Amino acid sequence: MQLIDGKAVAAQIKKEIADEVAQLKAEGRKVPHLAAILVGHDGGSETYVASKVRTCEEVGFKSSLIRYEDDVTEAELLKKVDELNNDPDVDGFIVQLPLPKHISEQKVIEAIDYRKDVDGFHPINVGRMSIGLPCFVSATPAGILELLKRYGIETQGKHCVVLGRSNIVGKPMATLMMQKAYPGNCTVTVCHSRSKNLKEMCQAADIIIVALGVPEFLKADMVKPGAVVIDVGTTRLPSSVTKSGFKLTGDVKFDEVAPLCSYITPVPGGVGPMTIISLMRNTLLAGKKAIYKDLPAV
């Protein structure tokens, strides 16, 4: 069993991005600028956005944080999105989810200029990804692909089971794993809460990507020897052994599954660190206008 060290890979990519930004500066070119909109005071969102801002500083990007209280109106938020769309200094921006219930997340996502949508959530980016065109790929699936690539894990012809069908991880992950590319060229099965014979399907898988948000869902009797297991789950559970009183727990019962695997990601330190660094890669691409040079806004 080999542990897939997302922390080490993310650190390596962070250095690569920082070196490229230093080169841009040396050539007198514009440094990428990432803006983030944060609504309210959700603990997870606060931590995540703070980490994004800090990583921007570490790689040499310019960053802006725009904050609103929970009672911001949808119209006011959409007005700010429009301003960022039209600000030539902002290369990419994100609206941190979830949003308060009175605001339509889909309406906000669709209002973002797809050429600045570094989260990769806009329907144009999702559509382009689904047919294999250059686009911004959402950060978690992009990070998983990078881990598979950097560890040289064979995917061609393999049976990949994706547990979960969310728009952010499950669906794009399944699409990417079946693309004519590396990593990819898999036979993909997507399982979810309505799937029957789920255990048998997992037992037949060469690669299992678990993105359910159900702590320790995947157990040893669901995994065949030699399988590759990628755990996307991050649930905070009460713990008496940690200083914070909480423990980050994945969707995989790690201690019993790991001995069976050829490769497995831990939680924390697996997929998590790759998510933010993938966002930084998208921002670098946005800053260099590397994907959408001549395509019109919508």
Phi, psi and omega per residue, in radians:
M1 nan 2.259 3.062
Q2 -2.013 2.283 3.100
L3 -1.376 2.293 3.070
I4 -1.541 1.944 -3.019
D5 -1.594 1.571 -3.122
G6 -1.133 -0.540 -3.134
K7 -1.123 -0.778 -3.128
A8 -1.186 -0.724 3.133
V9 -1.148 -0.732 3.125
A10 -1.079 -0.700 3.124
A11 -1.119 -0.671 3.112
Q12 -1.127 -0.794 -3.136
I13 -1.182 -0.649 3.113
K14 -1.026 -0.730 3.110
K15 -1.137 -0.717 3.118
E16 -1.055 -0.752 3.132
I17 -1.153 -0.787 -3.136
A18 -1.040 -0.708 3.115
D19 -1.102 -0.692 -3.134
E20 -1.199 -0.687 3.108
V21 -1.139 -0.700 3.099
A22 -1.062 -0.666 3.108
Q23 -1.146 -0.728 3.096
L24 -1.041 -0.776 3.129
K25 -1.085 -0.771 -3.116
A26 -1.086 -0.528 3.132
E27 -1.539 0.025 3.127
G28 1.298 0.362 -3.141
R29 -1.632 2.868 -3.077
K30 -1.172 2.387 3.066
V31 -1.445 2.385 3.140
P32 -1.006 2.496 -3.120
H33 -2.153 2.054 3.108
L34 -1.891 2.235 3.053
A35 -1.924 2.566 3.107
A36 -2.296 2.367 3.056
I37 -1.851 2.183 3.131
L38 -2.108 2.148 -3.140
V39 -1.897 2.180 3.088
G40 1.417 -2.823 -3.007
H41 -2.332 0.671 3.067
D42 -1.080 2.229 -3.046
G43 -1.000 -0.818 -3.131
G44 -1.104 -0.744 -3.140
S45 -1.139 -0.719 3.121
E46 -1.020 -0.842 -3.114
T47 -1.098 -0.774 -3.077
Y48 -1.143 -0.780 -3.134
V49 -1.176 -0.699 3.100
A50 -1.040 -0.688 3.124
S51 -1.160 -0.677 3.097
K52 -1.106 -0.774 -3.135
V53 -1.107 -0.755 3.138
R54 -1.100 -0.744 -3.135
T55 -1.144 -0.638 3.063
C56 -0.975 -0.800 3.137
E57 -1.090 -0.725 -3.071
E58 -1.153 -0.556 -3.130
V59 -1.645 -0.103 3.080
G60 1.670 0.180 3.074
F61 -1.321 2.786 2.888
K62 -1.536 2.449 3.112
S63 -2.383 2.622 3.087
S64 -2.310 2.364 3.071
L65 -2.005 2.128 -3.132
I66 -1.953 2.106 -3.040
R67 -1.955 2.503 3.031
Y68 -2.338 2.675 3.017
E69 -1.360 2.920 -3.122
D70 -0.999 -0.467 -3.041
D71 -1.572 0.182 3.089
V72 -1.029 2.471 -3.139
T73 -1.420 2.754 3.086
E74 -1.062 -0.703 -3.130
A75 -1.075 -0.706 -3.127
E76 -1.172 -0.711 3.131
L77 -1.146 -0.745 3.124
L78 -1.134 -0.566 3.095
K79 -1.134 -0.722 3.118
K80 -1.167 -0.697 3.085
V81 -1.020 -0.763 3.121
D82 -1.090 -0.695 3.103
E83 -1.070 -0.782 -3.132
L84 -1.174 -0.637 3.062
N85 -0.985 -0.652 -3.030
N86 -1.729 0.077 3.118
D87 -1.546 1.944 -3.069
P88 -1.158 -0.317 -3.135
D89 -1.409 -0.393 -3.136
V90 -1.556 2.056 -3.110
D91 -1.496 -0.633 3.140
G92 -2.646 2.663 3.067
F93 -2.622 2.782 3.140
I94 -2.234 2.613 2.940
V95 -1.944 1.952 -3.045
Q96 -1.151 2.227 3.104
L97 -1.751 2.687 0.065
P98 -1.393 2.788 3.050
L99 -1.825 2.785 3.081
P100 -0.980 2.681 -3.003
K101 -1.075 -0.427 -3.107
H102 -1.402 -0.027 3.130
I103 -1.959 2.277 3.110
S104 -1.367 1.954 3.137
E105 -1.063 -0.710 -3.100
Q106 -1.115 -0.698 3.130
K107 -1.103 -0.705 3.129
V108 -1.166 -0.800 3.132
I109 -1.021 -0.773 -3.101
E110 -1.260 -0.323 3.118
A111 -1.383 -0.320 -3.133
I112 -1.270 2.353 3.045
D113 -1.074 2.081 -3.045
Y114 -1.017 -0.387 3.120
R115 -1.335 -0.199 3.091
K116 -2.015 0.094 -3.051
D117 -1.442 1.288 -3.056
V118 -1.256 -0.169 3.006
D119 -1.349 -0.347 3.126
G120 1.268 0.494 -3.094
F121 -1.713 -0.285 -3.079
H122 -1.123 2.463 -3.137
P123 -0.929 -0.543 3.121
I124 -1.185 -0.753 3.090
N125 -1.154 -0.718 3.123
V126 -1.118 -0.736 3.133
G127 -1.141 -0.763 3.120
R128 -1.111 -0.699 3.100
M129 -1.053 -0.712 -3.041
S130 -1.165 -0.414 3.104
I131 -1.924 0.242 2.985
G132 1.382 0.395 3.085
L133 -1.584 2.713 3.088
P134 -1.000 2.404 -3.112
C135 -2.935 3.060 2.957
F136 -1.486 2.062 3.121
V137 -1.616 2.384 -3.101
S138 -1.007 2.600 -2.820
A139 -1.096 -0.756 -3.073
T140 -1.181 -0.866 3.063
P141 -1.029 -0.703 3.120
A142 -1.075 -0.694 3.123
G143 -1.141 -0.678 3.120
I144 -1.142 -0.760 3.088
L145 -1.002 -0.733 -3.118
E146 -1.136 -0.670 3.094
L147 -1.117 -0.782 3.116
L148 -1.045 -0.718 -3.104
K149 -1.175 -0.835 -3.043
R150 -1.256 -0.368 3.057
Y151 -1.655 0.026 3.081
G152 1.097 0.581 -3.094
I153 -1.371 2.197 -3.101
E154 -1.214 2.268 3.124
T155 -2.108 -0.404 -3.053
Q156 -1.049 2.199 3.102
G157 1.326 -0.005 -3.123
K158 -1.421 2.712 3.069
H159 -1.620 2.025 -3.115
C160 -1.913 2.164 3.042
V161 -1.824 2.175 3.071
V162 -1.833 2.096 3.099
L163 -1.682 1.883 -3.097
G164 2.138 2.520 -3.081
R165 -2.311 0.566 3.129
S166 -1.192 2.730 3.099
N167 -1.209 -0.407 -3.048
I168 -1.534 -0.612 -3.101
V169 -2.163 -1.053 -2.968
G170 -1.003 -0.963 -3.094
K171 -1.112 -0.892 3.128
P172 -1.093 -0.598 -3.136
M173 -1.100 -0.762 3.126
A174 -1.092 -0.761 3.137
T175 -1.068 -0.796 -3.093
L176 -1.175 -0.648 -3.095
M177 -1.269 -0.282 3.093
M178 -1.746 -0.043 -3.136
Q179 -1.129 2.707 3.061
K180 -1.380 1.377 -3.066
A181 -2.887 3.046 2.979
Y182 -2.086 2.267 -0.131
P183 -1.184 2.548 -3.100
G184 2.689 -2.691 -3.100
N185 1.000 0.514 3.099
C186 -1.597 2.793 2.846
T187 -1.581 2.088 -2.951
V188 -1.952 2.324 2.997
T189 -2.057 2.240 3.088
V190 -1.819 2.147 3.117
C191 -1.972 2.645 -3.099
H192 -2.685 -2.956 -3.015
S193 -1.099 -0.331 -3.139
R194 -1.765 0.045 -3.102
S195 -1.276 2.427 3.032
K196 -1.749 2.788 3.141
N197 0.951 0.608 -3.069
L198 -1.080 -0.711 -3.131
K199 -1.055 -0.791 -3.126
E200 -1.132 -0.654 3.124
M201 -1.154 -0.690 3.107
C202 -1.152 -0.686 -3.129
Q203 -1.103 -0.420 -3.124
A204 -1.572 -0.039 -3.006
A205 -1.519 2.447 2.992
D206 -1.472 -0.573 3.137
I207 -2.285 2.255 3.079
I208 -2.109 2.163 3.080
I209 -1.964 1.995 -3.008
V210 -1.838 2.013 -3.115
A211 -2.415 1.079 -3.073
L212 -1.818 -0.493 -3.029
G213 1.337 0.410 3.097
V214 -2.000 1.893 -3.049
P215 -0.955 2.295 3.036
E216 0.956 0.630 -3.132
F217 -1.185 -0.775 -3.068
L218 -1.456 2.065 -3.085
K219 -1.992 2.978 -3.028
A220 -1.005 -0.631 -3.085
D221 -1.299 0.026 3.109
M222 -1.847 -0.027 -2.986
V223 -2.143 2.282 3.104
K224 -1.493 2.651 3.129
P225 -1.008 2.373 3.108
G226 1.578 -0.022 -3.127
A227 -1.209 2.711 3.010
V228 -1.736 2.227 -3.105
V229 -2.129 2.149 3.117
I230 -1.965 2.056 -3.060
D231 -1.818 1.971 -3.117
V232 -1.657 -0.206 -3.038
G233 -1.183 2.450 3.029
T234 -2.527 1.595 3.120
T235 -1.968 2.294 3.102
R236 -1.462 2.012 3.113
L237 -1.982 2.559 3.099
P238 -1.017 2.466 -3.132
S239 -2.520 2.389 3.120
S240 -1.576 -0.133 -3.069
V241 -1.770 -0.114 3.123
T242 -1.855 2.667 -3.116
K243 -1.105 -0.643 -3.092
S244 -1.315 -0.309 -3.075
G245 1.512 0.031 3.122
F246 -2.291 2.702 3.079
K247 -2.296 2.302 3.090
L248 -1.348 2.113 -3.054
T249 -2.117 2.380 -3.132
G250 -1.518 -3.088 3.118
D251 -1.488 -0.026 -3.093
V252 -1.968 2.359 3.025
K253 -1.347 1.495 -2.852
F254 -0.985 -0.867 -3.007
D255 -1.029 -0.601 -3.123
E256 -1.616 -0.428 -3.121
V257 -1.465 -0.704 -3.024
A258 -0.912 -0.779 -3.112
P259 -1.044 -0.395 -3.125
L260 -1.425 -0.386 -2.913
C261 -1.488 2.670 2.927
S262 -1.415 -0.704 3.063
Y263 -2.437 2.548 3.078
I264 -2.649 2.547 3.061
T265 -1.657 2.386 3.061
P266 -1.463 2.893 2.970
V267 -2.298 2.103 -0.047
P268 -1.379 3.101 3.026
G269 1.678 0.112 3.121
G270 -1.858 -1.695 -3.106
V271 -1.254 -0.627 -3.057
G272 -0.835 -0.965 -3.123
P273 -1.064 -0.433 -3.101
M274 -1.308 -0.414 -3.072
T275 -1.150 -0.863 -3.123
I276 -1.188 -0.690 -3.102
I277 -1.197 -0.521 3.072
S278 -1.189 -0.640 3.053
L279 -1.078 -0.680 3.119
M280 -1.152 -0.663 3.104
R281 -1.119 -0.728 3.086
N282 -1.083 -0.689 3.141
T283 -1.141 -0.686 3.089
L284 -1.093 -0.766 3.097
L285 -1.071 -0.706 3.127
A286 -1.133 -0.733 -3.139
G287 -1.117 -0.639 -3.134
K288 -1.495 -0.039 -3.070
K289 0.930 0.715 -3.008
A290 -1.378 -0.373 -3.110
I291 -1.831 -0.903 -3.054
Y292 -1.930 1.406 -3.109
K293 -1.412 -0.845 -2.960
D294 -2.124 0.111 -3.079
L295 -1.429 2.527 -3.067
P296 -1.354 2.769 2.970
A297 -1.283 2.830 3.111
V298 -2.092 nan nan
